[in-house]
Amino acid sequence: MNYKNIIKKKPFLYNTAKKFRITVKKSYMMICNKIYGVEDKNIVFKSFGGKSYSDNPKAISEELHRLNPELNIIWSFKDPQNKEKIVPQYIKCVKSNTFNELKTLATSKFWIDNFNKPLFTYKSKDQVYIQTWHGDRAFKKILFDSTFAPSDYKLIETTICDVIITGSEFAEIMYKSAYRYMGEFLRVGSPRNDVLINVNQERVNRIKNELGINEDDKVILYAPTLRREAAKEKENQEIVDIDLLGVLNKLTSVTESKWICLTRAHSAVSGLKGIPTNSNIIDVTEYEDMADLLQITDLLITDYSSSATDFILTKKPTILYQSDYQEYIMNDRTFYYDLKETGFLITYNNEELYECINKVFSENTEIRNEKIQEFYGVYEKGLASKKVAEYVVGKSDRREN
């Protein structure tokens, strides 16, 4: 007998059980905090709800260890046993959504996360919560700004977050609205993007080798954002009528180079379906960190993903392919602004996409990307990881003294 399903069908029982769980978890965190105190050298990281070792938290984590190896770097993962095989040895792993994770959070000085914490989260005045989010320059409205946010929507970050990291003027405006946040901003850039500005060819070659790509091959990354229905049903997301084989042929014809196409689904869906089978098309949905993939990419094609606003830092071309634009804004998400105002190249069908491929290799992409950066007021310099790490170490040192 599945008691969880029975309780879900009884609103009173379900709500009572939910409130009880919240009370127990928050009380447990509070008790742990008061009994064990706070360890100033403990820093707890979490990325995409514990799914991966990636994004802004990863960049900060690695820089912190370089800056001060004596700090205790702790990561929360849904599957810590498997992650222990890929993370550096100095990292301690804990399992997400357990009482061990709650105790670790309650007794650690710093929290660094790119998602939101549960509403039951308890944080004392002696702790520091650094929110990095995962989309500094979003197309889509998020959190409180979302058209689909329920009337009783709540975020604990509004009251407990100590600092939010930003990489643009747009991000500051967005976070004030989306989080209803009026606290401190650390205006240093997005740590995950440092590697896009400070290109390391050895690192690029290593990532290509891991994926079985020749160092001289050109790479196109096709990375559509999630569709609400696929995420809700936890199923593979069907690609929206893009001819990837035609795109590869067009790129080969225009550039006279060999191209490899990488395909990557959003982290909220299981994968992509409808991708043609071809030796030059590689599914990288399970690859740990998107920042690595952007490093090796020569052309990015996405639809409504903020990965486009990161990729412009590489000075390489981006094309937005939006064949389902009207359906998307009706059923999935609405936007902060008219995407045509940004300066991105936007296409709505395969013929326009082919024409755009001709254009991106004949125009000055660097100038286009600079104009897009001006639209957002970008202030990324490639030093964000260092600046955030120095901020954390500074806070830790002051407490010790």
N, C-alpha and C positions, 0 to 999 in steps of 0.2 A: 504493500500500500504506500502511495506517494503522498505523505502528509503535507509536503510543500504545496502541491497542486490543490489539495483540498482546502488549505488555508487561503490560497490566492482567490478561490471562488467565494470566500466569505469575507466581504469587505471589512466588517468589524474585527474579525479575528486577525485578518492580514494587517490592518493598521495598528492594532494593539501589539502584535508581535514585532512589527517594524519599530514602533516607539520603544519597546522594551530593548531590542537589540541596540538601538542608538544610545539609550541611557546607559546600558552596560558597557559599551565600548568607550564612551566618553568618560564615564566614571573610572574605568580601568586606566585610561591614559592619565587622568588626573592623579589617581593614587600612585601610579608608577613615578610620575613626575615629582610628587611630594616626598615619597619614600626614598627614591634613589638619586634625586637631584638631576642636574644637567651636566654632561661631560662636554667641556669646551672644545675638545679636539674631534668630536664625532660629527660627521656630516653625512646626512642621508639623502641619496639621490633616487629619483624615479623618473622614467621616461615613458610616455604614452601608456600610463596606467600599469606599468610593470611589464610591458610586452617586449621591450628591447633595450639594449645598451647603445644609446644613440642620442642624436640631436644636441641641443644646447647643454643639457646636463652632462653628457659624455665629454664634450669639449672642456667644460669647466672642471670636471672631475680629474681629467688627465693633466690639465695645467696646474691644478692645486697640488697634485702629487709631485710634479716637477718642482714647484715653488717651495713646498714644505712636506717632505716624505713622512714626517712624524704625525701628520694628521691621519685620523681613522676614516677611511673612505668606505662607506656602506651603501650598497645598492639594493633596492627592493624589486624583486622580479616575481612574475607569476610562476615561472619555472626555474627556480634558482639552480637546480642541479645541472641542467643543460647550460645555463649561462656561465656557470663556473668554468666551463671548458673554453670559453671565448674571452672572458674579461681578464685584465691583468691580475697577477697573483696577489697584489697588495689589497685587492678589493674583497671585502666581506659581503656575502650575499645573504639576504633574508627573503622569506616567502611573503609575497603580498597578501593582504587581506587575512592576516593571522594575528593572534594576540602577541606573538613575538615581534611582528612589525610595529604594532601599536606601542609596545614597550620601548622599542628602539627609537621610534619617533619621539616619544614622551621624554626620553632621557638624552636626546642629542641636541647640541647647540644650534645646528644649522639644518634646514630643509631646503633642497633645491629640486624643483619639479617643473615640468612643462605641461601638466594637466591640472585639473582642480582636485582639491582634497575633499573627502566626504564631509557632510555637514556636521557629523558628530565629533570631528577632530578637535582635540584640546591642545592649546599652545599657551605656555606660560610667558610672562613678560621677559624672561631670561633667554628666550629662544628667538631665532631669526629665520623667517620664512622668505626665501627668494624665489619669486615666480618668473619663469623664463618664457612661458607659453611656447607655441610651435608655429606661429605665423605672424611675424612682426608687421607685415604689410598685406593684410588679408583682402581678398576680393569680397568674400562672403561675410555677411553679418553674423556675429558670433554672440553667444552667451545672452546677456540681457538685451542686446540689440537685435537678436534673431526674431524674425517674424513668427517663428514657431515656438518661442519660449512661452511656457504656460503662465497664467496670471499669478500663480503662487511661487514662481521661480525664485530660488535663493542660491547665493554663493557665499561660502564662508570666507573666501579671499577678500571680500569687501571689507571685512573687519579685522582679519588676522594677518594679512599679508604685510610684510615690512618694506619690501622693495620689489619693483618690477623692472626687468632689463628691457631696454628699448634700443632700436637701431634706426629710428626715423621719427620725424615730427608727426607723421600720420599715426604711428603706433601710440604715441602719448595720448592723442585725442581719442583713439579707439579704446584704449584701456580705461580711460576715465569714464567712458560711456558703457562699454561692454562689461566691465567689472564693477562699475560705480565706485571707482577707486580714486581716492584723493591723497594718496600717500607719496612716498619717495620713488623717483625713477632713477635708475642707473643708466645714464645716456652714453653707452659705450659701444653699442652694436650687438649683433646676434653672435654669440660664441661659435655656433656651428658654421658660420659663414667665414670665419678666419681663413680656413683652408681654401676657400674659393678666391680669396684675394691674394694670399701668400702661396702661390702655386709651387708645389714640390714635385718635380718630374719623376723622381724616384718613387714617391708614394703613388703617383698616377700609374706608373708602369706596374707597380706591385698589385694594385687593385685590378688592373686589366688582366694580369697573369692569373689572379685568383679566379677570374670569370672565364678564362680560356680565350681571351681576346688578344690578338697580336698587337704589339705596341704601336705599329704604324697604322692600324685600322682606325677609321673614324667611327664615332659612336653617336647614335641618336637615342634619346631616352623618351619613351612615350609613357606619361604618368598622369592618367586622369584622376580627378578627385572622386570621392565616394558619391554614390547615389543612395538616397535615404532608404529606399525599399530593400536594396541588396544588403545594406548594413543591418537593417532591422531583422531581416530573415537569416542573417549570417550565412549568406550564400555568395557564390561567385558573381561578379558584376559583368554584365554583357557590355562589350565595347560598343561605342556609338558610331557605327557606320564609317569607320575610317579604314582606308585601304593601305595597310602597312607595307604590303609587298610592292604596291605601286609607289609608295613613298620611297622605299629603298631603291627601286629602279630609277626613280627620278633623281635622287641624290647621286647615284653612281654616274648617271648621264651628265649631270650638271658639273660635278666636281672631278670626275675621272678618278675617283678613289673608291676603295672598298669600304662599305658601311655595315656596321652591326647595329641591330635594333634591340634595345633593352626595353622590356615592358614591366611596369610596376603598378600594382593595385594599391589603393589607399589602405592604411593600417586597419581601418574599421570594417573592411570587407575581406572575404576569404581569398579572393583572387580575381582574375579576369577570365571571361570565357568568350570564345569567338576569335581568339588569336590564331592566325594561320600557323601551321607547322612548317618550319623552315630552319635550316642550319644557321642562318644569319639572324634569327630572332631568338632571344634568350629571356626567359621569365626570371626577373630578379625581385619578385614580391617578397621572398623570404630573406633577402639580403638585409643584414642588420641595420645599416645606417644609410639613409638617403644622401647625406652629405658626401659620402664616398662616391656614390654614383654620379652626383653632380660634378664632382672633380674631373671625372673621365669623359664627361659628355661634351660633344661638339655642337649639338643642336637639341634643344628641348622642345617637345610638343606636349602641351597639357591643355586643359580646358578652363577650369576655374580654380586651380590650385595655386596657393601662394608660393609654391616652389619656383614659379616664374619670377617672382619679385626677389628671390634669393639669387637665381641664376644670372640675372642681369649683371651681377658683380663680376662675373667671369669675362664680361665684354663679348660674349658669344651670343648667337641668335636664339631667340625664343619665338615660337608660333603658338597662338591659342586657337585650338580647333573646337568650335562650339556649334555643332550641327543640331543640338537639341536645346538651344538657348531658351526658347519660349517655354518649352516643357519643364526645363530645369527651374526657372524662376517661379513657375506655378506650383511645382511639386516638391522641390528640394530646398533651395535657399535663395534669398534676395541679396543684392549687392550694396556696398557702401557708396558706390559712385557709378557713373556710366563708364564701363570698361573702355569705351572708344576714346575717352579723354586721357587715358594713361600713356598712350604712345605705343602700346603693344600691337604687333601685327595680329589681326583677328581674321579667321576664316570660318566659313559655315558649311562648306562641302569640299569634296575631294579635288574638284577642279580648281577652286580658289586656293586650296592647300598647295597644289603643284605650282601654281603661278607664284605663290608666296615663296616657295623654295627657290625659284629663279631669282626672286628679288633679294632674299637675304644674303646671297653670295655675290651680289653686284653692288649693294649699298654699303655705307659705312655703319656697321652694326654698333661700333663703339659710341658714335654720336647718338644713335637712337637710344641706347641703354643709358647714356648720361641724361637724356631728357626725361626718361622714365624715372630715374633716381630723383631728379628735380621735382617731379610730380609728387613724390612721397616725402620729400625732404630727408633723403637718406644721409646718415652720417656714419656709415660703416667704414672703418679704417684697417680692419684686420687685426685689431688688438683687443677684442672684446674678452676673450678667455683670460688673458693676462690681467686685464682691469678688474674683472669679477673676482678672480683668484686673489688679487691684492686686497680687494674689498673684504673678502672673507677672512684672510689672514690678519688684516688690520683689526677687524672686530674681535677675533680670537685673542690676539696679542694684548689688546686693551683690557680685556676681561682678566687675563692672567696677571697683569700688572696692577 
